[in-house]
Amino acid sequence: MAVLKDGVHGSFSGKVGNVVGYELNGQAIIRSLPNRKKRKPTPLALINRQRMTAVSGFLRPLKPFIAFGYRHLAPPGSRVGPFQTAQSYTFKHAIDYGPGNVPYVNPEKVLVMRGTLQPPVVTGVKRAGNTINLEFADKIGYIGQNLVLIVYDLETCADMYSVTLRAGTGTCAVELQRGWENARPLHVYAGYHDMLIDELSDSVYLGCF
């Protein structure tokens, strides 16, 4: 059943036959449901399904941060949202294959932020309990520039931290809040956010600690 929001001439939300109506970024969207094929899928089709499953599974815990990191690539009013944009990039650029040709997402190739700023050049990363210590190639930082750090354990959850850098700084310490001292290793990504012009850099993968 579908609901007419503005009478017979307005948009609808729900399902009518094989047509589904919904809203995305303020736009009314309708699409037809895929026809269910009874034929046995080909090996290539099965691999493609596994690839999509791997991408969706990897990105799902990162969804709130993807909404931040990809928002300029999918502004309000676009028909493809930030998460779909991130899925597309990851599907094309971040999939590797393990034993039995099983696809998986390689964390090193994932971008959780996309933008035009120069990404950070990090020369050293150390984790001491709940603290991530970073060293930069140059003394960087200026008013309005924040370092964004995203940590992800690949199993349960992820978190994001934003730290204002002092002008001329060459180091930075980020205190994690979740109590991950004894948790499984964390995959760490970093990027820049310029608050004055609201622009981002691509993220860089700093490793697993």
C-alpha positions as CSV (number, residue, x, y, z in Angstrom):
1,M,0.0,0.0,0.0
2,A,1.2,3.5,-0.8
3,V,0.3,6.9,0.8
4,L,-0.5,9.9,-1.4
5,K,1.2,12.8,0.4
6,D,-0.4,15.8,-1.6
7,G,-3.4,14.3,-3.2
8,V,-3.6,12.5,-6.6
9,H,-1.1,15.0,-8.1
10,G,1.5,14.6,-5.4
11,S,4.2,12.1,-4.6
12,F,3.5,8.8,-2.9
13,S,5.4,6.7,-0.4
14,G,5.2,3.0,-0.4
15,K,4.6,0.2,-2.9
16,V,2.1,0.0,-5.7
17,G,2.4,-3.3,-7.7
18,N,6.0,-3.5,-8.7
19,V,6.7,0.3,-8.2
20,V,8.1,1.8,-5.0
21,G,8.0,5.5,-4.1
22,Y,10.2,7.2,-1.6
23,E,12.0,10.5,-0.9
24,L,15.8,11.0,-1.2
25,N,17.4,14.3,-0.3
26,G,14.1,16.1,-0.7
27,Q,13.2,14.6,-4.1
28,A,10.4,12.2,-4.8
29,I,11.8,9.1,-6.4
30,I,10.0,6.1,-7.9
31,R,11.6,2.9,-9.1
32,S,10.4,-0.5,-10.2
33,L,11.2,-3.6,-8.3
34,P,13.6,-6.0,-9.9
35,N,12.2,-9.0,-11.6
36,R,13.1,-12.1,-9.6
37,K,15.0,-14.5,-11.8
38,K,14.4,-18.2,-11.3
39,R,17.4,-19.2,-13.3
40,K,20.5,-20.3,-11.4
41,P,22.9,-17.3,-11.2
42,T,26.2,-17.5,-13.1
43,P,29.5,-17.7,-11.3
44,L,30.1,-14.1,-12.3
45,A,26.8,-13.0,-10.9
46,L,27.6,-14.8,-7.6
47,I,30.9,-13.0,-7.3
48,N,29.2,-9.7,-8.0
49,R,26.7,-10.4,-5.2
50,Q,29.6,-11.3,-2.9
51,R,31.3,-8.0,-3.8
52,M,28.2,-5.9,-3.0
53,T,27.7,-7.8,0.3
54,A,31.4,-7.2,1.2
55,V,31.2,-3.5,0.4
56,S,27.9,-2.9,2.2
57,G,29.1,-4.9,5.3
58,F,32.3,-2.9,5.5
59,L,30.8,0.5,5.1
60,R,27.6,0.0,7.2
61,P,29.3,0.8,10.6
62,L,30.9,3.9,9.0
63,K,27.7,5.3,7.6
64,P,27.5,8.4,9.9
65,F,31.0,9.3,9.0
66,I,30.5,8.6,5.3
67,A,27.6,11.1,5.5
68,F,30.2,13.7,6.7
69,G,33.1,12.7,4.5
70,Y,31.2,12.4,1.2
71,R,28.6,15.1,1.7
72,H,30.2,17.5,-0.9
73,L,30.0,14.7,-3.5
74,A,26.3,14.2,-2.9
75,P,24.9,17.6,-1.9
76,P,21.2,18.1,-1.0
77,G,18.9,17.5,-4.0
78,S,21.2,14.9,-5.7
79,R,19.7,11.6,-6.5
80,V,22.6,9.6,-5.2
81,G,23.4,10.0,-1.5
82,P,26.8,10.0,0.3
83,F,26.5,6.3,1.3
84,Q,25.7,5.2,-2.3
85,T,28.6,7.4,-3.6
86,A,31.0,5.7,-1.1
87,Q,29.7,2.3,-2.1
88,S,30.4,3.0,-5.7
89,Y,33.9,4.2,-5.0
90,T,34.7,1.2,-2.7
91,F,33.2,-1.3,-5.2
92,K,35.4,0.1,-8.0
93,H,38.7,0.7,-6.1
94,A,38.9,-1.2,-2.8
95,I,38.1,-4.8,-3.5
96,D,40.7,-7.6,-3.3
97,Y,40.2,-11.4,-3.6
98,G,41.2,-14.0,-1.0
99,P,41.3,-17.8,-1.2
100,G,38.7,-19.3,-3.4
101,N,38.4,-16.0,-5.3
102,V,36.2,-14.7,-2.5
103,P,36.1,-10.8,-2.6
104,Y,36.7,-8.7,0.4
105,V,37.2,-5.0,1.1
106,N,40.9,-4.0,1.6
107,P,40.8,-1.3,4.3
108,E,44.0,0.3,2.9
109,K,42.2,1.2,-0.3
110,V,39.0,2.7,1.3
111,L,38.4,6.4,1.4
112,V,36.1,7.5,4.2
113,M,36.5,11.2,3.3
114,R,36.8,12.9,-0.2
115,G,37.7,16.4,-0.9
116,T,40.0,18.9,-2.6
117,L,42.4,19.7,0.3
118,Q,45.9,18.3,0.4
119,P,45.6,15.2,2.6
120,P,47.8,14.9,5.7
121,V,51.3,13.5,5.4
122,V,51.8,11.4,8.5
123,T,55.3,10.0,9.2
124,G,54.6,8.2,12.5
125,V,51.7,6.6,14.3
126,K,51.8,5.0,17.7
127,R,49.0,3.6,19.8
128,A,49.3,3.6,23.6
129,G,46.2,2.2,25.2
130,N,43.5,4.7,24.3
131,T,45.8,7.3,22.8
132,I,46.8,7.7,19.1
133,N,50.0,9.7,18.7
134,L,50.7,11.2,15.3
135,E,53.8,12.8,13.8
136,F,53.6,14.9,10.6
137,A,56.1,15.4,7.8
138,D,56.0,19.2,8.2
139,K,55.0,21.6,10.9
140,I,51.4,22.3,9.7
141,G,48.2,23.7,11.0
142,Y,46.5,27.0,10.7
143,I,43.4,28.7,12.2
144,G,40.3,26.7,11.2
145,Q,42.1,23.5,10.2
146,N,41.0,20.4,12.0
147,L,42.5,16.9,11.9
148,V,39.7,14.3,11.5
149,L,40.6,10.8,12.8
150,I,38.3,7.8,12.2
151,V,39.0,4.5,13.9
152,Y,37.3,1.2,13.0
153,D,37.6,-2.2,14.5
154,L,35.9,-3.9,11.5
155,E,33.6,-6.0,13.7
156,T,31.5,-3.9,16.0
157,C,31.8,-0.1,15.7
158,A,33.7,2.9,14.5
159,D,34.2,6.4,15.9
160,M,35.3,9.8,14.6
161,Y,37.4,12.5,16.3
162,S,38.1,16.1,15.3
163,V,41.1,17.9,16.7
164,T,42.0,21.5,16.1
165,L,45.7,21.7,15.2
166,R,47.9,24.5,16.6
167,A,49.7,26.5,14.0
168,G,53.2,25.1,13.4
169,T,52.5,21.8,15.2
170,G,54.3,18.7,14.1
171,T,52.6,16.2,16.5
172,C,49.1,15.4,17.6
173,A,47.7,13.1,20.3
174,V,44.1,11.9,20.0
175,E,42.3,10.4,23.1
176,L,39.8,7.7,22.2
177,Q,36.6,7.7,24.2
178,R,35.2,4.2,23.8
179,G,37.6,2.3,26.1
180,W,39.3,0.3,23.4
181,E,42.4,-0.6,25.4
182,N,41.9,-4.3,25.2
183,A,39.8,-4.4,22.1
184,R,40.8,-5.9,18.7
185,P,43.2,-3.9,16.6
186,L,41.8,-0.6,15.1
187,H,42.1,0.6,11.5
188,V,42.9,4.3,11.5
189,Y,42.1,6.9,8.9
190,A,43.0,10.6,8.9
191,G,42.0,13.6,6.9
192,Y,41.7,17.4,7.1
193,H,38.6,19.6,7.5
194,D,39.0,23.3,6.8
195,M,36.2,24.9,8.9
196,L,36.6,28.3,7.3
197,I,35.7,27.1,3.8
198,D,34.0,23.8,4.9
199,E,36.2,21.7,2.6
200,L,37.7,18.3,3.2
201,S,40.7,16.3,2.1
202,D,40.7,12.7,0.9
203,S,41.4,10.4,3.9
204,V,44.6,8.5,4.2
205,Y,44.9,5.1,5.8
206,L,47.4,5.1,8.6
207,G,47.5,1.4,9.4
208,C,46.1,-1.1,11.9
209,F,47.1,-0.7,15.6
